[in-house]
Amino acid sequence: MLDPRQSRYFGLDRIGQRIWELLERPQSVGELCAALEGEFDVSTETCRADVLAFLGQLEEAELLEIR
């Protein structure tokens, strides 16, 4: 994924790519995790922690806005 404003490249693994796809429609962390837990072998606690960390990185890079 390329941020043309800052000329920075962000590599996404399979799960990061799936989160990005799910974010086409605004949704809560709980909704994201429900979808991911149905697709990947991950616990609710681990999913929530990882999703929050990932979203924080995207927000810090100004690639998304968390409301």
Order of alpha helices (4+ residues) and beta strands (2+ residues): beta-beta-alpha-alpha-alpha
